[in-house]
Amino acid sequence: MTVFYWVMGVLIVGTLVPSVLYMGLYAATGEDACLRRAQALWNISRVFALLGFNLLVWGHVVYGLWQIWS
């Protein structure tokens, strides 16, 4: 599970930080391309976060059911 946490953390932070940077660039310059890129990276970051959460929860559910049935 430690590898899973690290991979998900790297993916989430790897998309969140550029999103914040592009949002800062949009605030400084007002270019729409920066805003679109920030929104896209933010959406990808949310997808990774939700994927990690879902895998974590359902992994525990499956493990719990496995323990009950075995």
GROMACS elastic network, one bead per residue, 0.5 to 0.9 nm:
[ bonds ]
;  ai    aj funct       b0    kb
    1     5     6  0.62658   500
    1     6     6  0.86785   500
    2     5     6  0.51136   500
    2     6     6  0.62576   500
    2     7     6  0.86176   500
    3     6     6  0.51218   500
    3     7     6  0.60654   500
    3     8     6  0.85336   500
    4     7     6  0.51686   500
    4     8     6  0.60823   500
    4     9     6  0.83620   500
    4    52     6  0.83534   500
    5     8     6  0.52893   500
    5     9     6  0.59170   500
    5    10     6  0.85208   500
    5    52     6  0.81853   500
    6    10     6  0.60444   500
    6    11     6  0.85168   500
    7    10     6  0.52076   500
    7    11     6  0.61734   500
    7    12     6  0.85922   500
    8    11     6  0.50627   500
    8    12     6  0.60109   500
    8    13     6  0.84427   500
    8    48     6  0.69508   500
    8    49     6  0.73928   500
    8    51     6  0.87215   500
    8    52     6  0.62520   500
    9    12     6  0.51801   500
    9    13     6  0.59476   500
    9    14     6  0.80504   500
    9    48     6  0.89758   500
    9    49     6  0.84913   500
    9    52     6  0.89470   500
   10    13     6  0.52666   500
   10    14     6  0.55359   500
   10    15     6  0.84531   500
   11    15     6  0.63332   500
   11    16     6  0.85066   500
   11    45     6  0.74554   500
   11    48     6  0.68197   500
   11    49     6  0.86216   500
   12    15     6  0.54619   500
   12    16     6  0.59373   500
   12    17     6  0.85842   500
   12    44     6  0.82512   500
   12    45     6  0.51358   500
   12    46     6  0.77020   500
   12    47     6  0.87484   500
   12    48     6  0.59531   500
   12    49     6  0.63099   500
   13    17     6  0.58445   500
   13    18     6  0.85399   500
   13    45     6  0.76367   500
   14    17     6  0.60351   500
   14    18     6  0.70376   500
   14    45     6  0.81148   500
   15    18     6  0.56904   500
   15    19     6  0.62534   500
   15    20     6  0.88991   500
   15    41     6  0.55734   500
   15    42     6  0.68906   500
   15    43     6  0.89687   500
   15    44     6  0.68627   500
   15    45     6  0.53191   500
   15    48     6  0.89581   500
   16    19     6  0.50547   500
   16    20     6  0.63164   500
   16    21     6  0.87107   500
   16    38     6  0.88993   500
   16    41     6  0.67536   500
   16    42     6  0.61256   500
   16    44     6  0.84917   500
   16    45     6  0.57461   500
   16    46     6  0.86590   500
   17    20     6  0.51990   500
   17    21     6  0.62433   500
   17    22     6  0.86797   500
   17    41     6  0.89252   500
   18    22     6  0.60247   500
   18    23     6  0.84053   500
   18    37     6  0.89775   500
   18    38     6  0.73181   500
   18    41     6  0.71600   500
   18    42     6  0.86979   500
   19    22     6  0.52084   500
   19    23     6  0.61142   500
   19    24     6  0.85995   500
   19    35     6  0.89645   500
   19    37     6  0.72464   500
   19    39     6  0.70324   500
   19    40     6  0.79007   500
   19    41     6  0.52110   500
   19    42     6  0.56251   500
   19    45     6  0.85596   500
   20    24     6  0.61893   500
   20    25     6  0.86395   500
   20    38     6  0.68508   500
   20    41     6  0.88903   500
   20    42     6  0.82236   500
   21    24     6  0.50212   500
   21    25     6  0.62460   500
   21    26     6  0.86344   500
   21    38     6  0.77914   500
   22    26     6  0.60801   500
   22    27     6  0.85063   500
   22    34     6  0.53951   500
   22    35     6  0.67789   500
   22    36     6  0.88882   500
   22    37     6  0.68332   500
   22    38     6  0.51374   500
   22    39     6  0.88513   500
   23    27     6  0.61662   500
   23    28     6  0.85870   500
   23    34     6  0.67000   500
   23    35     6  0.60862   500
   23    37     6  0.84226   500
   23    38     6  0.55255   500
   23    39     6  0.82312   500
   24    28     6  0.61388   500
   24    29     6  0.85337   500
   24    34     6  0.86871   500
   25    28     6  0.50160   500
   25    29     6  0.58663   500
   25    30     6  0.75303   500
   25    31     6  0.79380   500
   25    34     6  0.64689   500
   25    35     6  0.82524   500
   26    29     6  0.52225   500
   26    31     6  0.55557   500
   26    32     6  0.70553   500
   26    33     6  0.80662   500
   26    34     6  0.52205   500
   26    35     6  0.56177   500
   26    38     6  0.84159   500
   27    30     6  0.56633   500
   27    31     6  0.83335   500
   27    34     6  0.89779   500
   27    35     6  0.86144   500
   28    31     6  0.85774   500
   29    32     6  0.89931   500
   29    34     6  0.86430   500
   30    33     6  0.88645   500
   30    34     6  0.79114   500
   30    35     6  0.81164   500
   31    34     6  0.56608   500
   31    35     6  0.68850   500
   32    35     6  0.50379   500
   32    36     6  0.62231   500
   32    37     6  0.86131   500
   33    36     6  0.51576   500
   33    37     6  0.61702   500
   33    38     6  0.85377   500
   34    37     6  0.51495   500
   34    38     6  0.60432   500
   34    39     6  0.85621   500
   35    38     6  0.50483   500
   35    39     6  0.61132   500
   35    40     6  0.85613   500
   36    39     6  0.51308   500
   36    40     6  0.61384   500
   36    41     6  0.86347   500
   37    40     6  0.50579   500
   37    41     6  0.61230   500
   37    42     6  0.84400   500
   38    41     6  0.52217   500
   38    42     6  0.60077   500
   38    43     6  0.85718   500
   39    42     6  0.50161   500
   39    43     6  0.61286   500
   39    44     6  0.86291   500
   40    43     6  0.51500   500
   40    44     6  0.62663   500
   40    45     6  0.86104   500
   41    44     6  0.50423   500
   41    45     6  0.60715   500
   41    46     6  0.86112   500
   42    45     6  0.50081   500
   42    46     6  0.62378   500
   42    47     6  0.86702   500
   43    46     6  0.50812   500
   43    47     6  0.62343   500
   43    48     6  0.87343   500
   44    47     6  0.50134   500
   44    48     6  0.62816   500
   44    49     6  0.86449   500
   45    48     6  0.51782   500
   45    49     6  0.62181   500
   45    50     6  0.86691   500
   46    49     6  0.50098   500
   46    50     6  0.60766   500
   46    51     6  0.83910   500
   47    50     6  0.51975   500
   47    51     6  0.59551   500
   47    52     6  0.85032   500
   48    51     6  0.50204   500
   48    52     6  0.60694   500
   48    53     6  0.85428   500
   49    52     6  0.51954   500
   49    53     6  0.61786   500
   49    54     6  0.86083   500
   50    53     6  0.50226   500
   50    54     6  0.59989   500
   50    55     6  0.84752   500
   51    54     6  0.51670   500
   51    55     6  0.60796   500
   51    56     6  0.84387   500
   52    55     6  0.52290   500
   52    56     6  0.60415   500
   52    57     6  0.86271   500
   53    56     6  0.50716   500
   53    57     6  0.61417   500
   53    58     6  0.85222   500
   54    57     6  0.51994   500
   54    58     6  0.59411   500
   54    59     6  0.81069   500
   55    58     6  0.52833   500
   55    59     6  0.56469   500
   55    60     6  0.84431   500
   56    59     6  0.51359   500
   56    60     6  0.63571   500
   56    61     6  0.87659   500
   57    60     6  0.52725   500
   57    61     6  0.63110   500
   57    62     6  0.87679   500
   58    62     6  0.60385   500
   58    63     6  0.83661   500
   59    62     6  0.52277   500
   59    63     6  0.60713   500
   59    64     6  0.85091   500
   60    64     6  0.59631   500
   60    65     6  0.85216   500
   61    64     6  0.50943   500
   61    65     6  0.61742   500
   61    66     6  0.84979   500
   62    65     6  0.51262   500
   62    66     6  0.60424   500
   62    67     6  0.86156   500
   63    67     6  0.62298   500
   63    68     6  0.87174   500
   64    67     6  0.50812   500
   64    68     6  0.62879   500
   64    69     6  0.87319   500
   65    68     6  0.50257   500
   65    69     6  0.61321   500
   65    70     6  0.84779   500
   66    69     6  0.52968   500
   66    70     6  0.59799   500
   67    70     6  0.54377   500
